[in-house]
Amino acid sequence: MSYHFVISGFKDCPYYTKACEVADKLVETHPEVVVEKKCFTRDEYHEFRKTTLKKLNKSEDSHTTCPLVFTSLKNVPQAFVGGCDSFTNTVRTEFKGTVPL
């Protein structure tokens, strides 16, 4: 199975930074995985979040924090992953402890 994760957030968010660090470790050990990082201003992020959640058939209130992580196929959002903790747990589960976290 191939993975394309999108991590979106704003620059000053420590959880966005941590999710990006997890993504870097993931790609180091699994170069077949694609990770796209989208960094916005806080206001731009919240607009992007609302638009993306709508594309994922979720309400804009279903995820209000930073970052927003989802999978994508051909630049179309596919599946909601969640925030930093959910992304880290997904990496642990899907890659069975092969990523040093």
N, CA, C and O atoms as a Tinker XYZ file with bonds, in Angstrom:
   404  protein
     1  N      0.847000   -1.176000    0.000000    73     2
     2  CA     0.000000    0.000000    0.000000    64     1     3
     3  C      0.894000    1.240000    0.000000    63     2     4     5
     4  O      1.859000    1.306000    0.761000    81     3
     5  N      0.585000    2.210000   -0.834000    73     3     6
     6  CA     1.361000    3.448000   -0.845000    64     5     7
     7  C      0.635000    4.506000   -0.022000    63     6     8     9
     8  O     -0.594000    4.540000    0.045000    81     7
     9  N      1.429000    5.358000    0.594000    73     7    10
    10  CA     0.880000    6.393000    1.460000    64     9    11
    11  C      1.286000    7.761000    0.959000    63    10    12    13
    12  O      2.421000    7.967000    0.529000    81    11
    13  N      0.353000    8.695000    1.018000    73    11    14
    14  CA     0.613000   10.111000    0.758000    64    13    15
    15  C     -0.110000   10.867000    1.864000    63    14    16    17
    16  O     -1.329000   11.037000    1.838000    81    15
    17  N      0.674000   11.312000    2.831000    73    15    18
    18  CA     0.125000   12.085000    3.944000    64    17    19
    19  C      0.297000   13.565000    3.660000    63    18    20    21
    20  O      1.300000   13.979000    3.078000    81    19
    21  N     -0.678000   14.361000    4.070000    73    19    22
    22  CA    -0.579000   15.813000    4.024000    64    21    23
    23  C     -0.676000   16.302000    5.463000    63    22    24    25
    24  O     -1.625000   15.989000    6.183000    81    23
    25  N      0.335000   17.084000    5.867000    73    23    26
    26  CA     0.345000   17.680000    7.203000    64    25    27
    27  C      0.215000   19.180000    7.006000    63    26    28    29
    28  O      1.084000   19.814000    6.409000    81    27
    29  N     -0.865000   19.738000    7.505000    73    27    30
    30  CA    -1.088000   21.173000    7.343000    64    29    31
    31  C     -1.160000   21.819000    8.718000    63    30    32    33
    32  O     -1.686000   21.245000    9.672000    81    31
    33  N     -0.614000   23.031000    8.792000    73    31    34
    34  CA    -0.629000   23.736000   10.061000    64    33    35
    35  C     -0.051000   25.125000    9.924000    63    34    36    37
    36  O      0.159000   25.619000    8.817000    81    35
    37  N      0.205000   25.751000   11.063000    73    35    38
    38  CA     0.819000   27.071000   11.025000    64    37    39
    39  C      2.168000   27.031000   11.742000    63    38    40    41
    40  O      2.392000   26.239000   12.657000    81    39
    41  N      3.042000   27.902000   11.296000    73    39    42
    42  CA     4.459000   27.906000   11.654000    64    41    43
    43  C      4.738000   27.853000   13.150000    63    42    44    45
    44  O      5.615000   27.102000   13.577000    81    43
    45  N      4.033000   28.611000   13.942000    73    43    46
    46  CA     4.335000   28.717000   15.367000    64    45    47
    47  C      3.691000   27.633000   16.223000    63    46    48    49
    48  O      3.779000   27.687000   17.450000    81    47
    49  N      3.057000   26.670000   15.612000    73    47    50
    50  CA     2.381000   25.618000   16.372000    64    49    51
    51  C      3.363000   24.488000   16.697000    63    50    52    53
    52  O      3.912000   23.875000   15.782000    81    51
    53  N      3.593000   24.203000   17.982000    73    51    54
    54  CA     4.528000   23.137000   18.337000    64    53    55
    55  C      4.040000   21.750000   17.902000    63    54    56    57
    56  O      4.852000   20.856000   17.667000    81    55
    57  N      2.737000   21.570000   17.796000    73    55    58
    58  CA     2.208000   20.270000   17.369000    64    57    59
    59  C      2.411000   20.061000   15.867000    63    58    60    61
    60  O      2.645000   18.938000   15.421000    81    59
    61  N      2.322000   21.137000   15.092000    73    59    62
    62  CA     2.648000   21.050000   13.667000    64    61    63
    63  C      4.122000   20.682000   13.511000    63    62    64    65
    64  O      4.472000   19.817000   12.709000    81    63
    65  N      4.981000   21.347000   14.282000    73    63    66
    66  CA     6.418000   21.068000   14.232000    64    65    67
    67  C      6.701000   19.618000   14.589000    63    66    68    69
    68  O      7.493000   18.955000   13.919000    81    67
    69  N      6.054000   19.119000   15.644000    73    67    70
    70  CA     6.269000   17.726000   16.066000    64    69    71
    71  C      5.775000   16.747000   14.998000    63    70    72    73
    72  O      6.452000   15.760000   14.712000    81    71
    73  N      4.615000   17.004000   14.409000    73    71    74
    74  CA     4.100000   16.127000   13.354000    64    73    75
    75  C      5.058000   16.103000   12.163000    63    74    76    77
    76  O      5.258000   15.055000   11.549000    81    75
    77  N      5.644000   17.243000   11.839000    73    75    78
    78  CA     6.623000   17.301000   10.738000    64    77    79
    79  C      7.875000   16.504000   11.082000    63    78    80    81
    80  O      8.458000   15.862000   10.208000    81    79
    81  N      8.292000   16.537000   12.337000    73    79    82
    82  CA     9.446000   15.745000   12.768000    64    81    83
    83  C      9.156000   14.249000   12.661000    63    82    84    85
    84  O     10.009000   13.483000   12.212000    81    83
    85  N      7.964000   13.833000   13.068000    73    83    86
    86  CA     7.560000   12.432000   12.922000    64    85    87
    87  C      7.560000   12.052000   11.435000    63    86    88    89
    88  O      8.019000   10.971000   11.067000    81    87
    89  N      7.052000   12.935000   10.601000    73    87    90
    90  CA     7.017000   12.686000    9.158000    64    89    91
    91  C      8.428000   12.532000    8.585000    63    90    92    93
    92  O      8.672000   11.667000    7.744000    81    91
    93  N      9.346000   13.371000    9.043000    73    91    94
    94  CA    10.734000   13.264000    8.561000    64    93    95
    95  C     11.336000   11.912000    8.917000    63    94    96    97
    96  O     12.022000   11.302000    8.097000    81    95
    97  N     11.085000   11.441000   10.132000    73    95    98
    98  CA    11.584000   10.119000   10.544000    64    97    99
    99  C     10.925000    9.007000    9.732000    63    98   100   101
   100  O     11.570000    8.022000    9.373000    81    99
   101  N      9.641000    9.174000    9.449000    73    99   102
   102  CA     8.921000    8.192000    8.642000    64   101   103
   103  C      9.531000    8.077000    7.248000    63   102   104   105
   104  O      9.780000    6.972000    6.765000    81   103
   105  N      9.769000    9.196000    6.615000    73   103   106
   106  CA    10.312000    9.194000    5.253000    64   105   107
   107  C     11.757000    8.681000    5.234000    63   106   108   109
   108  O     12.176000    8.046000    4.266000    81   107
   109  N     12.515000    8.954000    6.297000    73   107   110
   110  CA    13.884000    8.436000    6.379000    64   109   111
   111  C     13.903000    6.918000    6.360000    63   110   112   113
   112  O     14.757000    6.316000    5.709000    81   111
   113  N     12.979000    6.299000    7.062000    73   111   114
   114  CA    12.957000    4.834000    7.151000    64   113   115
   115  C     12.066000    4.189000    6.092000    63   114   116   117
   116  O     12.203000    2.997000    5.816000    81   115
   117  N     11.165000    4.951000    5.502000    73   115   118
   118  CA    10.259000    4.436000    4.467000    64   117   119
   119  C     10.197000    5.441000    3.319000    63   118   120   121
   120  O      9.228000    6.192000    3.209000    81   119
   121  N     11.223000    5.463000    2.461000    73   119   122
   122  CA    11.269000    6.469000    1.388000    64   121   123
   123  C     10.138000    6.346000    0.367000    63   122   124   125
   124  O      9.938000    7.247000   -0.448000    81   123
   125  N      9.412000    5.256000    0.407000    73   123   126
   126  CA     8.272000    5.096000   -0.502000    64   125   127
   127  C      7.065000    5.931000   -0.066000    63   126   128   129
   128  O      6.133000    6.140000   -0.843000    81   127
   129  N      7.090000    6.397000    1.166000    73   127   130
   130  CA     5.994000    7.208000    1.698000    64   129   131
   131  C      6.193000    8.661000    1.265000    63   130   132   133
   132  O      7.298000    9.199000    1.345000    81   131
   133  N      5.119000    9.279000    0.809000    73   131   134
   134  CA     5.153000   10.687000    0.427000    64   133   135
   135  C      4.504000   11.496000    1.543000    63   134   136   137
   136  O      3.411000   11.173000    2.009000    81   135
   137  N      5.193000   12.548000    1.963000    73   135   138
   138  CA     4.637000   13.458000    2.964000    64   137   139
   139  C      4.723000   14.868000    2.403000    63   138   140   141
   140  O      5.793000   15.341000    2.019000    81   139
   141  N      3.591000   15.514000    2.367000    73   139   142
   142  CA     3.507000   16.898000    1.902000    64   141   143
   143  C      3.216000   17.772000    3.114000    63   142   144   145
   144  O      2.262000   17.526000    3.853000    81   143
   145  N      4.037000   18.788000    3.312000    73   143   146
   146  CA     3.846000   19.698000    4.446000    64   145   147
   147  C      3.325000   21.025000    3.916000    63   146   148   149
   148  O      3.890000   21.602000    2.988000    81   147
   149  N      2.244000   21.498000    4.514000    73   147   150
   150  CA     1.645000   22.778000    4.120000    64   149   151
   151  C      1.653000   23.693000    5.334000    63   150   152   153
   152  O      0.963000   23.440000    6.322000    81   151
   153  N      2.442000   24.761000    5.249000    73   151   154
   154  CA     2.564000   25.698000    6.355000    64   153   155
   155  C      1.905000   27.017000    5.976000    63   154   156   157
   156  O      2.185000   27.584000    4.920000    81   155
   157  N      1.030000   27.496000    6.844000    73   155   158
   158  CA     0.232000   28.694000    6.593000    64   157   159
   159  C      0.391000   29.681000    7.736000    63   158   160   161
   160  O      0.987000   29.370000    8.766000    81   159
   161  N     -0.152000   30.878000    7.540000    73   159   162
   162  CA    -0.384000   31.753000    8.683000    64   161   163
   163  C     -1.541000   31.116000    9.458000    63   162   164   165
   164  O     -2.222000   30.230000    8.942000    81   163
   165  N     -1.757000   31.560000   10.668000    73   163   166
   166  CA    -2.840000   30.991000   11.481000    64   165   167
   167  C     -4.200000   31.147000   10.777000    63   166   168   169
   168  O     -4.972000   30.191000   10.709000    81   167
   169  N     -4.489000   32.329000   10.263000    73   167   170
   170  CA    -5.775000   32.556000    9.595000    64   169   171
   171  C     -5.914000   31.718000    8.327000    63   170   172   173
   172  O     -6.967000   31.133000    8.074000    81   171
   173  N     -4.841000   31.662000    7.529000    73   171   174
   174  CA    -4.881000   30.847000    6.304000    64   173   175
   175  C     -5.099000   29.374000    6.642000    63   174   176   177
   176  O     -5.840000   28.674000    5.952000    81   175
   177  N     -4.444000   28.910000    7.713000    73   175   178
   178  CA    -4.598000   27.517000    8.122000    64   177   179
   179  C     -6.052000   27.198000    8.435000    63   178   180   181
   180  O     -6.579000   26.181000    7.983000    81   179
   181  N     -6.699000   28.061000    9.207000    73   179   182
   182  CA    -8.077000   27.757000    9.598000    64   181   183
   183  C     -9.023000   27.765000    8.401000    63   182   184   185
   184  O     -9.989000   27.003000    8.380000    81   183
   185  N     -8.766000   28.600000    7.418000    73   183   186
   186  CA    -9.563000   28.554000    6.185000    64   185   187
   187  C     -9.304000   27.255000    5.430000    63   186   188   189
   188  O    -10.240000   26.611000    4.956000    81   187
   189  N     -8.035000   26.872000    5.320000    73   187   190
   190  CA    -7.663000   25.616000    4.656000    64   189   191
   191  C     -8.288000   24.430000    5.391000    63   190   192   193
   192  O     -8.808000   23.509000    4.762000    81   191
   193  N     -8.233000   24.457000    6.722000    73   191   194
   194  CA    -8.792000   23.380000    7.554000    64   193   195
   195  C    -10.278000   23.198000    7.266000    63   194   196   197
   196  O    -10.744000   22.078000    7.052000    81   195
   197  N    -11.012000   24.297000    7.263000    73   195   198
   198  CA   -12.457000   24.216000    7.029000    64   197   199
   199  C    -12.768000   23.669000    5.637000    63   198   200   201
   200  O    -13.640000   22.814000    5.483000    81   199
   201  N    -12.066000   24.154000    4.646000    73   199   202
   202  CA   -12.275000   23.705000    3.256000    64   201   203
   203  C    -11.938000   22.221000    3.112000    63   202   204   205
   204  O    -12.665000   21.466000    2.466000    81   203
   205  N    -10.829000   21.820000    3.723000    73   203   206
   206  CA   -10.390000   20.429000    3.605000    64   205   207
   207  C    -11.331000   19.488000    4.336000    63   206   208   209
   208  O    -11.670000   18.424000    3.819000    81   207
   209  N    -11.756000   19.870000    5.532000    73   207   210
   210  CA   -12.699000   19.019000    6.262000    64   209   211
   211  C    -13.986000   18.821000    5.470000    63   210   212   213
   212  O    -14.563000   17.733000    5.474000    81   211
   213  N    -14.429000   19.868000    4.797000    73   211   214
   214  CA   -15.628000   19.751000    3.967000    64   213   215
   215  C    -15.403000   18.718000    2.857000    63   214   216   217
   216  O    -16.283000   17.908000    2.567000    81   215
   217  N    -14.219000   18.755000    2.241000    73   215   218
   218  CA   -13.883000   17.784000    1.186000    64   217   219
   219  C    -13.804000   16.362000    1.730000    63   218   220   221
   220  O    -14.006000   15.394000    0.996000    81   219
   221  N    -13.509000   16.245000    3.021000    73   219   222
   222  CA   -13.442000   14.932000    3.677000    64   221   223
   223  C    -14.788000   14.523000    4.273000    63   222   224   225
   224  O    -14.873000   13.545000    5.016000    81   223
   225  N    -15.840000   15.280000    3.943000    73   223   226
   226  CA   -17.189000   15.024000    4.444000    64   225   227
   227  C    -17.276000   15.086000    5.969000    63   226   228   229
   228  O    -17.972000   14.295000    6.605000    81   227
   229  N    -16.549000   16.048000    6.532000    73   227   230
   230  CA   -16.579000   16.273000    7.971000    64   229   231
   231  C    -17.020000   17.706000    8.214000    63   230   232   233
   232  O    -16.837000   18.573000    7.360000    81   231
   233  N    -17.600000   17.949000    9.377000    73   231   234
   234  CA   -17.984000   19.325000    9.695000    64   233   235
   235  C    -16.734000   20.105000   10.084000    63   234   236   237
   236  O    -15.753000   19.525000   10.549000    81   235
   237  N    -16.775000   21.415000    9.894000    73   235   238
   238  CA   -15.604000   22.235000   10.207000    64   237   239
   239  C    -15.300000   22.251000   11.695000    63   238   240   241
   240  O    -14.194000   22.613000   12.098000    81   239
   241  N    -16.261000   21.865000   12.511000    73   239   242
   242  CA   -16.053000   21.799000   13.956000    64   241   243
   243  C    -15.546000   20.435000   14.423000    63   242   244   245
   244  O    -15.267000   20.251000   15.608000    81   243
   245  N    -15.425000   19.482000   13.506000    73   243   246
   246  CA   -15.004000   18.138000   13.897000    64   245   247
   247  C    -13.518000   18.070000   14.240000    63   246   248   249
   248  O    -13.079000   17.160000   14.943000    81   247
   249  N    -12.750000   19.032000   13.743000    73   247   250
   250  CA   -11.318000   19.120000   14.070000    64   249   251
   251  C    -10.960000   20.593000   14.060000    63   250   252   253
   252  O    -10.929000   21.220000   13.001000    81   251
   253  N    -10.693000   21.144000   15.219000    73   251   254
   254  CA   -10.477000   22.587000   15.308000    64   253   255
   255  C     -9.038000   22.958000   15.664000    63   254   256   257
   256  O     -8.711000   24.142000   15.751000    81   255
   257  N     -8.186000   21.972000   15.867000    73   255   258
   258  CA    -6.825000   22.237000   16.315000    64   257   259
   259  C     -5.819000   22.100000   15.171000    63   258   260   261
   260  O     -6.174000   21.762000   14.042000    81   259
   261  N     -4.595000   22.364000   15.487000    73   259   262
   262  CA    -3.490000   22.278000   14.543000    64   261   263
   263  C     -2.537000   21.195000   15.031000    63   262   264   265
   264  O     -2.243000   21.123000   16.224000    81   263
   265  N     -2.053000   20.352000   14.124000    73   263   266
   266  CA    -2.225000   20.330000   12.676000    64   265   267
   267  C     -3.439000   19.525000   12.256000    63   266   268   269
   268  O     -4.109000   18.894000   13.073000    81   267
   269  N     -3.702000   19.566000   10.966000    73   267   270
   270  CA    -4.688000   18.695000   10.332000    64   269   271
   271  C     -3.901000   17.756000    9.426000    63   270   272   273
   272  O     -3.179000   18.201000    8.534000    81   271
   273  N     -4.044000   16.465000    9.660000    73   271   274
   274  CA    -3.341000   15.462000    8.858000    64   273   275
   275  C     -4.380000   14.609000    8.150000    63   274   276   277
   276  O     -5.368000   14.182000    8.747000    81   275
   277  N     -4.139000   14.369000    6.862000    73   275   278
   278  CA    -5.037000   13.533000    6.076000    64   277   279
   279  C     -4.240000   12.849000    4.977000    63   278   280   281
   280  O     -3.104000   13.230000    4.695000    81   279
   281  N     -4.839000   11.839000    4.358000    73   279   282
   282  CA    -4.213000   11.207000    3.205000    64   281   283
   283  C     -4.786000   11.843000    1.951000    63   282   284   285
   284  O     -5.885000   12.398000    1.945000    81   283
   285  N     -3.997000   11.741000    0.890000    73   283   286
   286  CA    -4.384000   12.381000   -0.363000    64   285   287
   287  C     -4.055000   11.458000   -1.529000    63   286   288   289
   288  O     -3.116000   10.665000   -1.466000    81   287
   289  N     -4.833000   11.573000   -2.579000    73   287   290
   290  CA    -4.569000   10.854000   -3.825000    64   289   291
   291  C     -4.785000   11.838000   -4.955000    63   290   292   293
   292  O     -5.886000   12.362000   -5.127000    81   291
   293  N     -3.740000   12.092000   -5.724000    73   291   294
   294  CA    -3.794000   13.039000   -6.844000    64   293   295
   295  C     -4.344000   14.393000   -6.409000    63   294   296   297
   296  O     -5.214000   14.969000   -7.062000    81   295
   297  N     -3.814000   14.886000   -5.289000    73   295   298
   298  CA    -4.182000   16.191000   -4.724000    64   297   299
   299  C     -5.638000   16.299000   -4.269000    63   298   300   301
   300  O     -6.165000   17.401000   -4.117000    81   299
   301  N     -6.276000   15.169000   -4.054000    73   299   302
   302  CA    -7.646000   15.162000   -3.553000    64   301   303
   303  C     -7.630000   14.509000   -2.162000    63   302   304   305
   304  O     -7.204000   13.362000   -2.023000    81   303
   305  N     -8.089000   15.232000   -1.140000    73   303   306
   306  CA    -8.129000   14.638000    0.204000    64   305   307
   307  C     -8.942000   13.343000    0.205000    63   306   308   309
   308  O    -10.031000   13.276000   -0.364000    81   307
   309  N     -8.383000   12.310000    0.861000    73   307   310
   310  CA    -9.032000   10.999000    0.853000    64   309   311
   311  C     -9.550000   10.572000    2.225000    63   310   312   313
   312  O    -10.714000   10.197000    2.367000    81   311
   313  N     -8.680000   10.632000    3.231000    73   311   314
   314  CA    -9.071000   10.122000    4.551000    64   313   315
   315  C     -8.506000   11.012000    5.650000    63   314   316   317
   316  O     -7.339000   11.402000    5.622000    81   315
   317  N     -9.342000   11.314000    6.595000    73   315   318
   318  CA    -8.967000   12.102000    7.766000    64   317   319
   319  C     -8.098000   11.249000    8.677000    63   318   320   321
   320  O     -8.468000   10.120000    8.999000    81   319
   321  N     -6.960000   11.763000    9.096000    73   319   322
   322  CA    -6.114000   11.079000   10.075000    64   321   323
   323  C     -6.299000   11.722000   11.444000    63   322   324   325
   324  O     -6.516000   11.016000   12.428000    81   323
   325  N     -6.218000   13.043000   11.525000    73   323   326
   326  CA    -6.406000   13.746000   12.786000    64   325   327
   327  C     -5.326000   14.769000   13.008000    63   326   328   329
   328  O     -4.892000   15.441000   12.073000    81   327
   329  N     -4.885000   14.892000   14.260000    73   327   330
   330  CA    -3.837000   15.837000   14.613000    64   329   331
   331  C     -2.515000   15.130000   14.827000    63   330   332   333
   332  O     -2.289000   14.042000   14.297000    81   331
   333  N     -1.651000   15.746000   15.600000    73   331   334
   334  CA    -0.309000   15.227000   15.830000    64   333   335
   335  C     -0.332000   13.846000   16.495000    63   334   336   337
   336  O      0.334000   12.924000   16.024000    81   335
   337  N     -1.078000   13.700000   17.568000    73   335   338
   338  CA    -1.116000   12.417000   18.277000    64   337   339
   339  C     -1.693000   11.309000   17.404000    63   338   340   341
   340  O     -1.183000   10.189000   17.403000    81   339
   341  N     -2.744000   11.612000   16.669000    73   339   342
   342  CA    -3.346000   10.603000   15.789000    64   341   343
   343  C     -2.388000   10.205000   14.678000    63   342   344   345
   344  O     -2.293000    9.031000   14.322000    81   343
   345  N     -1.676000   11.187000   14.130000    73   343   346
   346  CA    -0.694000   10.884000   13.090000    64   345   347
   347  C      0.424000   10.004000   13.654000    63   346   348   349
   348  O      0.816000    9.020000   13.027000    81   347
   349  N      0.935000   10.357000   14.832000    73   347   350
   350  CA     1.994000    9.559000   15.463000    64   349   351
   351  C      1.508000    8.138000   15.716000    63   350   352   353
   352  O      2.245000    7.183000   15.469000    81   351
   353  N      0.290000    7.985000   16.202000    73   351   354
   354  CA    -0.271000    6.651000   16.444000    64   353   355
   355  C     -0.466000    5.877000   15.146000    63   354   356   357
   356  O     -0.257000    4.665000   15.106000    81   355
   357  N     -0.863000    6.567000   14.094000    73   355   358
   358  CA    -1.016000    5.920000   12.779000    64   357   359
   359  C      0.331000    5.400000   12.293000    63   358   360   361
   360  O      0.424000    4.284000   11.783000    81   359
   361  N      1.375000    6.210000   12.452000    73   359   362
   362  CA     2.718000    5.781000   12.041000    64   361   363
   363  C      3.149000    4.559000   12.847000    63   362   364   365
   364  O      3.684000    3.601000   12.289000    81   363
   365  N      2.917000    4.592000   14.149000    73   363   366
   366  CA     3.276000    3.435000   14.991000    64   365   367
   367  C      2.536000    2.174000   14.552000    63   366   368   369
   368  O      3.131000    1.101000   14.454000    81   367
   369  N      1.258000    2.306000   14.292000    73   367   370
   370  CA     0.419000    1.155000   13.949000    64   369   371
   371  C      0.696000    0.643000   12.533000    63   370   372   373
   372  O      0.922000   -0.550000   12.333000    81   371
   373  N      0.676000    1.544000   11.562000    73   371   374
   374  CA     0.814000    1.147000   10.160000    64   373   375
   375  C      2.226000    0.660000    9.819000    63   374   376   377
   376  O      2.403000   -0.183000    8.940000    81   375
   377  N      3.212000    1.192000   10.511000    73   375   378
   378  CA     4.591000    0.848000   10.183000    64   377   379
   379  C      5.239000   -0.014000   11.267000    63   378   380   381
   380  O      6.460000   -0.168000   11.306000    81   379
   381  N      4.411000   -0.564000   12.133000    73   379   382
   382  CA     4.760000   -1.608000   13.109000    64   381   383
   383  C      6.084000   -1.393000   13.834000    63   382   384   385
   384  O      6.905000   -2.306000   13.924000    81   383
   385  N      6.285000   -0.193000   14.347000    73   383   386
   386  CA     7.472000    0.062000   15.160000    64   385   387
   387  C      8.776000    0.206000   14.401000    63   386   388   389
   388  O      9.846000    0.201000   15.009000    81   387
   389  N      8.709000    0.335000   13.078000    73   387   390
   390  CA     9.945000    0.456000   12.288000    64   389   391
   391  C     10.432000    1.901000   12.193000    63   390   392   393
   392  O     11.504000    2.159000   11.646000    81   391
   393  N      9.656000    2.835000   12.718000    73   391   394
   394  CA    10.038000    4.242000   12.698000    64   393   395
   395  C     10.458000    4.629000   14.103000    63   394   396   397
   396  O      9.670000    4.479000   15.037000    81   395
   397  N     11.687000    5.127000   14.284000    73   395   398
   398  CA    12.139000    5.502000   15.639000    64   397   399
   399  C     11.484000    6.795000   16.110000    63   398   400   401
   400  O     11.853000    7.883000   15.667000    81   399
   401  N     10.518000    6.673000   17.004000    73   399   402
   402  CA     9.795000    7.856000   17.500000    64   401   403
   403  C     10.187000    8.167000   18.933000    63   402   404
   404  O      9.681000    9.126000   19.517000    81   403
